[in-house]
Amino acid sequence: MTTTSGQAAPAPARLRPADLAGLAVVGLRSRRLRASLSALGIAIGVAAIVAVLGLAGSSQAGLLAEISRLGTNLLTVTNGTALTGQAAELPAAAPGMIGRLPGVTAVQYTATVGHASVYRSPLIPPIDSDGLTVTATSLGLPAAVGTSVAQGSYLNAATAREPVAVLGAEAAQLMGIDRIWPGERIDVGGMWFYLVGILSPATLAPQVDTSVLVGFPAAERYLGLDGHPAEIYVRTVNTQAATTAVDNLLAVQANPENPNEVNVSQPSDTLTAQADAAGAFDTLFLGLGAVALLVGAIGVANIMIIAVLERRQEIGLRRALGATKGQVRAQFLAEAVLLALAGGAVGDVAGAAATVVYAHAKGWAIVIPPQAWAGGLGAALVIGAVAGLLPAIRAARLPPTQALWSL
């Protein structure tokens, strides 16, 4: 390119990345409130995505750790349905027969006292049962189901014969009892039972949590129980092969005459299914995060279009001083990308903080997948580029003379 005097026109100065970043920062600082509000939409969307993925990963890690701690070698045997459609009954000798199986290390059992209700005192209206059940239990139940005594003590050979009870974790909460006082009593089946302990939550046997546990001899003597077990907890050697072998024989061993009336299950399978389904509702929350990102993208596009209209004089002056269309386009595109990245960074921090706080409160391992925060920043980058592209092109196409007319 040459001038009218025949001399070559100087080439336009190159816009270095550092200069481009400085221009973008200055452009955003001149309208801080609008820029902050636009970035907020992106921050909310990114935070939602990071938190959802982080909480799903932490929850799954917590469940898997719980499964590993409790073991997968617990099997349960329950009474099924007879051919007549009525509930079947496990033989009274079933626990002893199961204990003879090779690979079985512990057998404990319970039975529900269906006609007995439990209350804090006889003054409680009968309708306010809170769904609590009275359960007769053998003496080694806590260790078999993977729980422990949180307050007081458990039943022993002496107290199992007397009107003495132990509360499951949820039963204690529903009855408003958080510690064991000497001489404390509750109403069980219309008579006083003394409390001696409260159990910790039983993850593998949640039905124990809502139970008031009494000894089998006491249930037979005071509550009229017939003595047949309703649920048997079987611990095996802690190998998959041993557990599978025992599982295959349990129904026949528990009820040789009617093995089809016996239900056998593995409680850890439920936890495993929960771990696999930990992200079942993630799609909904990820969708909400995507909507927030879309709103943020619209906000970025809006603020950049307004910026082009408000800064026509600046654009015209820069073009008159030699700035190329590409440089003007790069300036406004950089502003949009910087705005979106700022929102994405804030969203990453907020989502990670929410994950850390919630996972710590639940006692889970803190897991934030790299694709969560990296994906959040990547989404913000794409949003900034897409949302700022049209305003940047519009600014680059603005003729210098038309832009300077508004001076």
GUKENU-903457 format. One line per 10 residues: number of its first residue (from 1); their letters; for each residue x, y, z of N, C-alpha, C. Coordinates in steps of 0.05 Angstrom, whole numbers, plus 5000, padded with zeros to 4 digits. Atoms other than C-alpha are relative to their C-alpha. Example, Ala and Ser with C-alpha at 12.3 -4.5 7.8 and 13.67 -1.06 7.14 Angstrom:
% GUKENU-903457
1> AS> 5018,4976,5000,5246,4910,5156,5018,5024,5000; 4984,4976,4999,5273,4979,5143,4985,5022,5014
END
This chain:
% GUKENU-903457
1> MTTTSGQAAP> 5017,4976,5000,5000,5000,5000,5018,5025,5000; 4984,4976,5002,5027,5069,4981,4983,5024,5005; 5014,4975,4996,5008,5141,4998,5000,5016,4974; 5001,4983,5025,4994,5197,4947,5028,5011,4993; 4972,4990,5006,5068,5218,4954,5017,4977,4990; 4985,5022,5011,5089,5149,4931,5015,4984,5021; 4986,5015,4979,5116,5127,4998,4982,4979,5012; 5016,5022,4989,5094,5062,5030,4988,5008,5027; 5014,4994,4974,5043,5070,5087,5011,4981,5021; 4989,5017,4978,5068,5044,5154,4980,4978,5006
11> APARLRPADL> 5017,5022,4993,5041,4976,5173,4987,5005,5028; 5013,4995,4974,4990,4978,5231,5015,4984,5022; 4986,5012,4978,5021,4963,5298,4985,4975,5009; 5012,5025,4991,5010,4893,5324,4989,5003,5028; 5013,4999,4974,4964,4884,5384,5009,4975,5015; 4989,5022,4985,5003,4841,5432,4980,4989,5020; 5019,5012,4981,4966,4793,5479,4998,5016,5026; 5001,4984,4975,4986,4834,5540,4985,5025,4996; 5014,4976,5005,4960,4897,5508,4970,4994,4997; 5028,5008,5004,4896,4861,5488,4986,4995,5027
21> AGLAVVGLRS> 5011,5006,4974,4886,4836,5559,4995,5026,5016; 5003,4974,4986,4897,4907,5586,4976,5015,4990; 5023,4986,5011,4846,4936,5538,4974,4987,5010; 5024,5014,4991,4795,4882,5559,4994,5007,5029; 5004,4993,4972,4806,4897,5633,4989,5029,5003; 5009,4972,4999,4798,4972,5622,4971,5002,4991; 5027,4999,5011,4735,4961,5581,4980,4990,5020; 5019,5011,4980,4703,4919,5636,4999,5017,5025; 4999,4983,4976,4725,4965,5693,4983,5025,4997; 5016,4975,5005,4689,5023,5660,4970,4996,5005
31> RRLRASLSAL> 5028,5005,4994,4622,4989,5673,4998,4975,5018; 4996,5022,4981,4634,4946,5734,4974,4987,5008; 5025,5012,4991,4562,4937,5757,4988,4982,4980; 5012,5016,5021,4535,4912,5691,5018,4975,4995; 4983,5022,5004,4596,4868,5682,4998,4979,5022; 5002,5019,4977,4589,4838,5752,4973,4985,4998; 5026,5013,5002,4515,4823,5741,5000,4979,4978; 4999,5019,5022,4529,4790,5674,5017,4975,5008; 4983,5022,4991,4585,4748,5705,4986,4983,5021; 5014,5015,4979,4539,4728,5762,4984,4977,4989
41> GIAIGVAAIV> 5016,5022,5012,4494,4688,5716,5018,4976,4993; 4982,5021,5007,4553,4649,5690,5011,4986,5025; 4990,5011,4975,4580,4640,5761,4980,4981,5012; 5021,5017,4988,4514,4611,5785,4999,4974,4984; 5002,5024,5016,4511,4562,5727,5024,4982,5004; 4976,5016,4996,4583,4539,5735,5001,4988,5028; 5001,5010,4972,4575,4534,5811,4981,4976,5002; 5019,5022,4999,4514,4490,5801,5012,4975,4988; 4989,5023,5013,4550,4444,5754,5022,4987,5017; 4978,5010,4984,4613,4438,5797,4989,4987,5026
51> AVLGLAGSSQ> 5011,5011,4975,4571,4427,5861,4986,4974,4995; 5014,5025,5005,4527,4374,5829,5019,4977,4995; 4981,5022,5006,4585,4334,5801,5017,4994,5025; 4984,5005,4976,4625,4344,5865,4985,4985,5021; 5016,5014,4980,4569,4323,5911,4993,4971,4992; 5005,5027,5010,4552,4263,5867,5025,4983,5005; 4976,5015,4996,4625,4241,5869,5006,4995,5029; 4995,5003,4971,4631,4253,5944,4981,4980,5012; 5020,5018,4990,4566,4217,5958,5007,4971,4992; 4993,5027,5009,4587,4157,5916,5025,4990,5015
61> AGLLAEISRL> 4977,5008,4985,4655,4156,5950,4993,4993,5029; 5008,5006,4973,4622,4158,6018,4986,4974,5002; 5014,5026,4999,4576,4100,6002,5019,4977,4995; 4981,5022,5005,4632,4058,5974,5018,4996,5024; 4984,5003,4975,4674,4073,6036,4984,4986,5021; 5017,5013,4980,4615,4052,6079,4997,4970,4994; 5002,5028,5008,4607,3988,6039,5026,4985,5008; 4974,5012,4994,4682,3974,6047,5003,4995,5030; 4997,5002,4971,4678,3987,6122,4982,4978,5012; 5019,5020,4989,4616,3944,6135,5003,4973,4988
71> GTNLLTVTNG> 4996,5026,5013,4635,3889,6086,4976,4992,4984; 5021,5010,5017,4595,3853,6034,4993,4971,5007; 5004,5028,4992,4592,3788,6073,4976,4996,5019; 5024,5003,4984,4525,3800,6107,4977,4991,4983; 5023,5010,5014,4465,3760,6084,4976,5001,5019; 5023,5000,4984,4394,3765,6109,4980,4979,4990; 5020,5021,5006,4341,3710,6112,4974,5010,5012; 5026,4991,4990,4268,3731,6119,4978,4980,4991; 5022,5017,5007,4202,3694,6117,4986,5011,4976; 5014,4992,5024,4169,3696,6049,4970,4996,5002
81> TALTGQAAEL> 5029,5004,5002,4098,3680,6026,4994,4970,4995; 5008,5028,5004,4065,3612,6031,4983,4998,4975; 5016,5005,5024,4026,3580,5974,4972,5011,5004; 5027,4990,4994,3962,3603,6008,4998,5031,4998; 4999,4971,5001,3984,3676,6002,5005,5013,5027; 4994,4989,4974,3996,3684,6076,5030,5001,5005; 4972,4999,4993,4062,3702,6108,5010,4974,5011; 4988,5025,4990,4106,3641,6118,5014,5004,5027; 4987,4999,4974,4141,3625,6182,5026,4984,4999; 4974,5014,4999,4214,3608,6191,5000,4980,5024
91> PAAAPGMIGR> 4999,5019,4977,4227,3546,6234,5016,5012,5023; 4986,4990,4976,4250,3561,6305,5029,4990,4999; 4973,5011,5000,4312,3518,6291,5017,5011,4977; 4986,4990,5023,4331,3558,6229,5027,5012,5006; 4974,4989,4994,4387,3599,6261,5021,4979,5006; 4981,5021,4994,4420,3537,6289,5009,4984,4976; 4994,5015,5024,4416,3500,6223,5018,5017,4981; 4984,4982,5017,4445,3560,6185,5029,5001,5011; 4974,4999,4987,4503,3563,6235,5018,4977,4993; 4984,5024,5007,4525,3494,6212,5012,5001,4972
101> LPGVTAVQYT> 4990,4998,5027,4539,3517,6141,5030,5007,5000; 4972,4992,5002,4613,3520,6122,5002,5028,4989; 4997,4972,5009,4636,3592,6114,4984,5020,5017; 5016,4981,4983,4586,3621,6165,5015,5005,5025; 4985,4992,4976,4619,3660,6221,4982,5010,5022; 5017,4989,4979,4560,3690,6258,4971,4998,4990; 5028,5001,5007,4484,3681,6259,4985,5014,5023; 5017,4986,4980,4437,3730,6295,4972,5003,4988; 5027,5000,5011,4362,3737,6289,4982,5018,5017; 5020,4983,4987,4302,3780,6306,4972,4991,4993
111> ATVGHASVYR> 5028,5006,5006,4227,3775,6308,4983,5024,5009; 5016,4977,4993,4175,3831,6307,4976,4992,5018; 5024,5005,4982,4124,3833,6364,4978,5018,4989; 5018,4983,5015,4068,3857,6320,4978,5013,5016; 5023,4990,4985,4014,3868,6372,5008,5019,5022; 4990,4982,4979,4058,3910,6419,5008,5027,4989; 4993,4973,5008,4064,3985,6414,5018,5012,5022; 4981,4988,4981,4116,4029,6447,4996,5030,5001; 5004,4971,4996,4109,4099,6477,5020,5009,5022; 4983,4988,4980,4150,4146,6519,4988,4996,5028
121> SPLIPPIDSD> 5015,5004,4975,4096,4140,6573,4972,4992,4993; 5028,5008,5006,4025,4113,6578,4982,5023,4994; 5017,4977,5005,3999,4184,6572,5000,5009,4971; 4999,4994,5028,4018,4187,6498,4975,4989,4986; 5023,5011,5015,3956,4180,6452,5009,4976,4984; 4993,5025,5014,3956,4110,6421,5006,5005,4970; 4996,4996,5029,3953,4140,6351,5028,5010,4994; 4973,4989,5005,4021,4173,6360,5022,4979,5004; 4981,5022,4997,4062,4110,6351,5027,5006,4986; 4976,4992,5014,4114,4144,6305,5012,4977,4983
131> GLTVTATSLG> 4991,5022,5017,4119,4079,6266,5021,4982,5013; 4980,5016,4986,4163,4046,6319,4990,4971,5003; 5007,5029,4997,4164,3970,6325,5015,4989,5024; 4987,5015,4978,4180,3924,6383,5012,4975,4987; 4986,5022,5013,4232,3873,6361,5015,4983,5021; 4984,5018,4983,4257,3812,6399,5026,4994,4985; 4974,5003,5013,4331,3801,6386,5018,4981,5015; 4979,5016,4987,4388,3754,6399,5022,5019,5010; 4982,4983,4985,4447,3780,6439,5024,5011,4984; 4977,4991,5015,4500,3789,6385,4992,5017,4975
141> LPAAVGTSVA> 5010,4986,5024,4458,3831,6336,5018,5024,4992; 4985,4976,5009,4499,3897,6336,5025,4993,4983; 4976,5007,5015,4564,3864,6313,4993,4987,4974; 5007,5014,5025,4528,3822,6261,4991,5020,4979; 5011,4982,5020,4493,3881,6227,5019,5024,4996; 4980,4979,5004,4554,3927,6233,4994,5026,5014; 5005,4976,4984,4531,3975,6287,5013,4997,5027; 4988,5001,4973,4551,3990,6359,4982,5015,5019; 5016,4986,4979,4524,4018,6424,5010,5028,5002; 4993,4972,4998,4523,4094,6424,4998,5010,5029
151> QGSYLNAATA> 5004,4992,4972,4497,4103,6495,4993,4975,5017; 5008,5021,4982,4493,4055,6554,5013,4973,4992; 4990,5027,5006,4500,3980,6540,4978,4985,4985; 5019,5017,5015,4467,3924,6501,4990,4979,5019; 5012,5022,4984,4426,3866,6525,5021,4978,5005; 4983,5023,4994,4462,3808,6559,4983,4977,5009; 5015,5024,4993,4442,3739,6584,4981,5005,5023; 5018,4994,4977,4411,3769,6647,4978,5019,4992; 5021,4980,5007,4375,3831,6619,4982,4990,4978; 5017,5010,5021,4348,3792,6560,4975,4986,5011
161> REPVAVLGAE> 5023,5014,4988,4301,3756,6608,4982,5019,5015; 5015,4981,4984,4276,3819,6642,4988,5022,4982; 5012,4978,5016,4233,3878,6619,5020,5023,4996; 4979,4981,5006,4293,3915,6591,5001,5004,4970; 5001,4994,5029,4299,3949,6523,5024,5017,4992; 4980,4983,5013,4350,3981,6476,4987,5013,4976; 5012,4984,5021,4331,4035,6427,5018,5000,4975; 4986,4994,5024,4351,4038,6354,5005,5030,4997; 4992,4972,5002,4382,4103,6332,4977,5019,4993; 5023,4983,5008,4320,4131,6297,4978,4999,5021
171> AAQLMGIDRI> 5020,5002,4979,4274,4105,6351,5006,5019,5023; 4992,4982,4979,4313,4144,6403,4994,5029,4993; 5005,4972,5009,4307,4208,6362,4970,5006,5000; 5029,4996,5001,4232,4199,6352,4988,5002,5028; 5011,5000,4973,4221,4188,6426,5013,5023,5016; 4988,4978,4985,4265,4248,6445,5019,4991,5021; 4981,5011,4980,4316,4206,6483,5028,5001,4988; 4973,4998,5010,4389,4224,6472,5021,4988,5018; 4981,5013,4981,4421,4191,6533,4985,4983,5019; 5013,5019,4981,4407,4137,6584,5004,5010,5028
181> WPGERIDVGG> 4999,4993,4972,4390,4159,6654,4993,4976,5017; 5006,5023,4982,4388,4110,6713,4970,4999,5006; 5029,5003,4994,4318,4082,6721,4981,5009,4979; 5018,4990,5020,4291,4110,6656,4984,4977,4988; 5018,5020,5009,4231,4072,6630,4983,5010,4976; 5019,4994,5021,4186,4069,6569,4977,4979,5001; 5023,5018,5000,4118,4037,6558,5001,4982,4975; 4999,5020,5022,4123,3973,6516,4978,4980,5004; 5022,5019,4998,4060,3933,6504,4984,5003,5025; 5017,4995,4977,4025,3965,6563,5014,4996,5027
191> MWFYLVGILS> 4986,5003,4975,4080,3953,6614,5027,5014,4999; 4974,4985,5000,4144,3988,6636,5023,4982,4993; 4974,5013,5006,4210,3968,6605,5022,5020,5006; 4978,4982,4993,4275,3997,6631,5019,5002,4976; 4981,4995,5022,4323,4029,6580,5028,4996,5010; 4972,5003,4993,4395,4007,6581,5020,5010,4979; 4982,4991,5021,4423,4031,6514,4987,5011,4976; 5008,4989,5026,4418,4067,6448,5021,4991,4979; 4982,5009,5021,4448,4039,6384,5008,5022,4981; 4993,4983,5022,4486,4076,6330,4984,4991,4975
201> PATLAPQVDT> 5015,5007,5025,4454,4077,6260,5011,4974,4988; 4993,5026,5013,4454,4008,6227,4995,5003,4970; 5002,4995,5028,4468,4023,6154,4990,4976,4984; 5008,5024,5014,4460,3951,6131,4973,4989,5008; 5026,5010,4990,4397,3939,6172,4984,5024,5010; 5015,4976,4991,4356,4004,6173,4975,4994,5017; 5023,5007,4984,4297,3967,6203,5006,4999,5030; 4992,5000,4971,4337,3961,6268,4999,5029,5011; 4999,4973,4990,4341,4037,6272,4973,5009,5012; 5027,4992,4990,4265,4044,6283,4989,4980,5019
211> SVLVGFPAAE> 5010,5022,4982,4261,3985,6331,5007,5006,5029; 4994,5002,4972,4256,3979,6406,5006,4971,5006; 4990,5027,4998,4297,3917,6420,4998,4989,5028; 5002,5014,4975,4281,3868,6475,5011,4971,4996; 4991,5028,5003,4308,3798,6490,4978,4981,4993; 5020,5020,5007,4273,3737,6463,4986,4988,5025; 5014,5011,4976,4260,3708,6533,4980,5020,5012; 5018,4980,4989,4230,3774,6556,4975,5004,4982; 5023,4997,5018,4187,3780,6493,4980,4977,5002; 5018,5023,4997,4160,3710,6503,4985,5001,5027
221> RYLGLDGHPA> 5012,5000,4973,4147,3720,6577,4980,5023,5004; 5017,4976,4994,4118,3791,6578,4982,5009,4977; 5015,4989,5023,4094,3804,6507,4987,4979,4983; 5014,5022,5014,4069,3736,6484,5011,4992,4973; 4988,5008,5025,4118,3724,6427,5002,4969,4998; 4999,5029,5003,4117,3653,6398,5028,4989,4997; 4973,5010,5001,4192,3649,6391,5012,4994,4972; 4989,5005,5027,4199,3640,6315,5014,5025,4990; 4986,4977,5011,4251,3685,6282,4986,5009,4974; 5011,4989,5024,4227,3731,6227,5022,5010,4980
231> EIYVRTVNTQ> 4977,4991,5017,4295,3756,6202,5025,4990,5012; 4975,5012,4991,4362,3722,6207,5023,5014,4985; 4977,4986,5011,4428,3759,6197,5024,4980,5000; 4979,5020,5003,4485,3715,6171,5025,5014,4991; 4974,4991,5008,4558,3735,6169,5016,4977,4990; 4984,5021,5011,4604,3694,6125,5030,5008,5000; 4971,4994,5005,4679,3690,6113,5000,5023,4979; 5001,4975,5017,4696,3757,6080,5013,4996,4973; 4992,5003,5028,4707,3731,6010,4975,4996,4983; 5023,5001,5017,4661,3735,5951,4992,4971,4995
241> AATTAVDNLL> 5006,5028,5005,4666,3660,5938,4985,4987,5023; 5013,5012,4977,4647,3641,6009,4971,5012,5003; 5026,4988,4998,4589,3691,6010,4981,4988,4980; 5017,5011,5021,4562,3665,5944,4992,4971,5006; 5005,5028,4994,4568,3592,5967,4979,4998,5022; 5020,5001,4979,4529,3606,6031,4973,5010,4990; 5025,4989,5011,4478,3648,5993,4984,4979,4985; 5014,5021,5016,4462,3589,5948,4987,4979,5017; 5011,5022,4983,4448,3543,6007,4981,5010,5022; 5014,4989,4978,4413,3590,6055,4970,4992,5001
251> AVQANPENPN> 5029,5006,5001,4341,3579,6033,4994,4971,5008; 5004,5029,4994,4346,3503,6036,5007,4994,5029; 4991,5006,4972,4384,3504,6102,4980,5012,5020; 5018,4988,4981,4335,3552,6135,4973,4986,5002; 5026,5014,5000,4272,3515,6114,5001,4977,4980; 4996,5023,5019,4287,3447,6083,4973,4991,4988; 5025,5009,5011,4213,3431,6074,4988,5019,4979; 5011,4980,5019,4194,3496,6039,5020,5022,4994; 4980,4979,5005,4255,3532,6014,4990,5023,4983; 5011,4979,5016,4212,3572,5965,4986,5021,5017
261> EVNVSQPSDT> 5013,4981,4982,4180,3606,6026,5021,5017,5015; 4979,4985,4987,4247,3637,6045,5012,5021,4981; 4987,4979,5015,4275,3703,6020,5028,5005,5010; 4972,4995,4993,4350,3713,6018,5010,5025,4985; 4990,4975,5013,4383,3781,6004,5027,5007,5012; 4974,4990,4991,4449,3817,6011,4998,5030,5003; 5004,4971,4996,4441,3886,6043,5020,5018,4986; 4981,4983,5013,4505,3912,6013,4993,5006,4971; 5009,4995,5028,4473,3905,5944,4984,5026,4999; 5016,4975,5000,4425,3961,5964,5018,5024,5001
271> LTAQADAAGA> 4982,4977,4999,4483,4007,5982,5015,5003,4974; 4986,4999,5026,4519,3989,5918,4982,5013,4979; 5019,4988,5018,4456,4006,5879,4997,5030,5005; 5001,4972,4993,4452,4072,5916,5025,5015,4989; 4975,4988,5011,4525,4086,5897,4998,5003,4970; 5003,4999,5029,4510,4070,5825,4980,5021,4991; 5022,4981,5007,4448,4114,5826,5005,5027,5013; 4995,4975,4987,4482,4171,5863,4995,5024,4982; 5004,4978,5019,4477,4213,5799,4974,4999,4986; 5026,5003,5014,4406,4194,5782,4986,5027,4996
281> FDTLFLGLGA> 5013,4974,5003,4381,4265,5795,5019,5021,4991; 4981,4980,5009,4443,4299,5770,4991,5014,4974; 5008,4988,5026,4413,4310,5701,4982,5024,5004; 5018,4978,4994,4359,4354,5731,5016,5025,5008; 4984,4977,4990,4409,4398,5768,5020,5011,4979; 4983,4991,5022,4457,4399,5709,4984,5016,4980; 5017,4984,5018,4399,4423,5667,4995,5028,5010; 5003,4973,4988,4386,4479,5716,5025,5017,4997; 4975,4985,5004,4459,4497,5713,5004,5009,4972; 4998,4992,5028,4456,4498,5637,4982,5023,4994
291> VALLVGAIGV> 5018,4977,5004,4396,4545,5640,5013,5025,5011; 4987,4977,4989,4435,4591,5686,5023,5009,4982; 4979,4992,5019,4494,4589,5637,4989,5014,4976; 5013,4987,5023,4447,4606,5580,4992,5029,5007; 5007,4973,4991,4421,4665,5620,5025,5018,5001; 4975,4985,4999,4493,4686,5633,5010,5007,4973; 4991,4994,5027,4510,4680,5559,4984,5023,4988; 5016,4978,5010,4451,4725,5542,5008,5026,5012; 4991,4976,4986,4475,4774,5594,5026,5011,4988; 4975,4991,5012,4545,4775,5565,4996,5012,4972
301> ANIMIIAVLE> 5005,4989,5027,4519,4785,5494,4987,5027,5002; 5014,4974,4996,4473,4841,5519,5019,5022,5007; 4982,4980,4991,4528,4878,5555,5020,5008,4979; 4981,4994,5021,4575,4872,5496,4987,5017,4977; 5015,4984,5020,4522,4899,5447,4997,5029,5009; 5003,4973,4989,4509,4957,5493,5027,5015,5000; 4973,4987,5001,4584,4969,5498,5007,5010,4973; 4994,4991,5027,4590,4973,5423,4985,5026,4994; 5016,4976,5005,4534,5025,5420,5011,5024,5016; 4991,4978,4983,4562,5066,5478,5029,5009,4992
311> RRQEIGLRRA> 4972,4994,5005,4634,5064,5453,5005,5004,4970; 4996,4995,5029,4623,5083,5380,5022,5021,4996; 4979,4980,5003,4667,5145,5390,5028,4987,5003; 4975,5013,4995,4723,5102,5418,5008,4983,4975; 4994,5017,5023,4717,5053,5360,5008,5016,4976; 4994,4982,5023,4716,5109,5308,5028,5012,5003; 4974,4987,4996,4776,5143,5339,5023,4980,4997; 4979,5020,5003,4816,5078,5343,5004,4993,4970; 4998,5006,5028,4800,5062,5271,5014,5023,4985; 4987,4977,5013,4820,5133,5250,5029,5001,5005
321> LGATKGQVRA> 4971,4999,4992,4886,5125,5286,5015,4976,4989; 4986,5022,5013,4901,5061,5247,4994,4972,5010; 5007,5027,4990,4869,5003,5286,4985,4985,4977; 5013,5016,5021,4848,4947,5239,4974,4989,5011; 5025,5013,4992,4781,4913,5239,5005,4976,5018; 4993,5023,4984,4814,4851,5267,5007,5007,5028; 4992,4992,4974,4843,4889,5325,4976,5009,5017; 5025,4992,4986,4775,4920,5343,4984,4976,5007; 5015,5024,4995,4742,4853,5336,5013,4984,5023; 4986,5015,4979,4795,4820,5380,4996,5014,5027
331> QFLAEAVLLA> 5004,4985,4975,4787,4875,5433,4973,4993,5013; 5027,5005,4989,4712,4865,5442,4996,4970,5006; 5002,5029,4995,4718,4789,5437,5015,4993,5025; 4984,5004,4976,4772,4790,5491,4985,5009,5025; 5016,4991,4978,4726,4830,5536,4979,4980,5008; 5021,5019,4995,4670,4780,5529,5012,4974,5012; 4987,5024,4990,4717,4721,5541,5010,5004,5029; 4990,4994,4973,4749,4754,5602,4977,5002,5020; 5023,4998,4982,4680,4770,5631,4989,4972,5007; 5010,5027,4995,4657,4698,5622,5019,4983,5017
341> LAGGAVGDVA> 4980,5015,4984,4722,4669,5650,4999,5009,5029; 5001,4990,4972,4716,4714,5712,4976,4987,5014; 5024,5013,4989,4645,4687,5723,5005,4970,5004; 4994,5028,4997,4670,4616,5711,5018,4994,5023; 4981,5004,4978,4727,4623,5761,4985,5003,5027; 5015,4996,4976,4680,4650,5814,4981,4976,5005; 5018,5023,4998,4631,4593,5799,5015,4975,5009; 4984,5023,4992,4686,4541,5806,5006,5001,5030; 4994,4997,4971,4706,4568,5874,4975,4995,5017; 5025,5003,4984,4634,4572,5898,4990,4972,5000
351> GAAATVVYAH> 5009,5028,5002,4616,4502,5873,5018,4982,5017; 4981,5017,4985,4679,4472,5904,4995,5005,5030; 5005,4994,4972,4665,4508,5970,4975,4986,5010; 5025,5013,4992,4593,4482,5972,5005,4970,5003; 4994,5028,4998,4619,4412,5959,5015,4993,5025; 4983,5005,4976,4671,4416,6014,4983,5002,5025; 5016,4996,4975,4622,4443,6066,4980,4977,5003; 5021,5020,4997,4566,4393,6051,5013,4972,5004; 4988,5027,4996,4612,4332,6044,5012,4998,5028; 4988,5001,4973,4648,4350,6109,4977,4996,5020
361> AKGWAIVIPP> 5023,5004,4981,4580,4356,6145,4989,4972,5000; 5010,5027,5002,4560,4288,6119,5021,4979,5007; 4978,5019,4994,4628,4257,6135,5009,4985,4976; 4992,5013,5025,4641,4239,6062,5029,5008,4993; 4974,4991,5012,4708,4240,6027,4993,5022,4980; 5005,4977,5018,4713,4305,5988,5012,4993,4972; 4992,5007,5027,4715,4288,5914,4988,5020,4980; 5009,4981,5021,4712,4342,5860,5014,4991,4974; 4988,5010,5025,4723,4310,5792,5014,5022,4984; 4986,4979,5016,4774,4348,5749,4982,5010,4977
371> QAWAGGLGAA> 5017,4991,5022,4723,4349,5692,4979,5020,5010; 5020,4981,4990,4676,4389,5738,5010,5029,4998; 4990,4972,5001,4719,4451,5748,5012,5007,4973; 4989,4994,5026,4755,4444,5682,4977,5004,4980; 5023,4997,5017,4688,4435,5647,4986,5027,5004; 5012,4974,4994,4662,4497,5683,5014,5022,4986; 4984,4979,5014,4719,4540,5658,4998,4998,4970; 5003,5004,5029,4714,4509,5589,4973,5011,4990; 5027,4990,5008,4639,4524,5586,5000,5030,5000; 5000,4971,4999,4651,4595,5608,5016,5012,4977
381> LVIGAVAGLL> 4984,4990,5022,4705,4604,5555,4984,4999,4974; 5016,5003,5024,4659,4578,5500,4977,5020,5000; 5022,4980,4998,4601,4621,5525,5010,5028,4994; 4990,4973,5005,4644,4683,5525,5007,5004,4971; 4993,4997,5028,4670,4670,5455,4975,5001,4982; 5024,5000,5017,4601,4654,5426,4984,5025,5005; 5016,4977,4994,4565,4710,5463,5013,5026,4991; 4986,4975,5008,4618,4762,5445,5006,5002,4971; 4992,5000,5028,4628,4742,5373,4984,5020,4983; 5017,4982,5016,4569,4780,5342,5005,5029,5007
391> PAIRAARLPP> 4994,4972,4994,4581,4845,5381,5028,5008,4990; 4973,4993,5009,4655,4841,5363,5001,5004,4970; 5002,4997,5029,4640,4832,5289,4986,5027,4994; 5015,4975,5005,4590,4889,5293,5018,5025,5005; 4982,4977,4994,4642,4935,5325,5021,5003,4978; 4979,4998,5020,4694,4917,5273,4989,5011,4973; 5012,4990,5025,4646,4933,5216,4991,5028,5000; 5010,4973,4998,4628,5001,5242,5019,5019,4985; 4982,4982,5015,4655,5053,5192,5011,5022,5018; 4988,4979,4983,4703,5103,5225,4985,5027,4998
401> TQALWSL> 5014,4974,5003,4667,5164,5196,4973,5000,5013; 5026,5002,4987,4599,5140,5220,5003,5000,5030; 4995,5000,4971,4627,5127,5289,5007,5027,5010; 4991,4974,4991,4659,5196,5293,4978,5021,4998; 5021,4980,5002,4595,5232,5274,4987,5006,5027; 5013,4996,4974,4569,5222,5345,5018,5015,5020; 4982,4985,4982,4629,5260,5375,4989,5028,5004
END
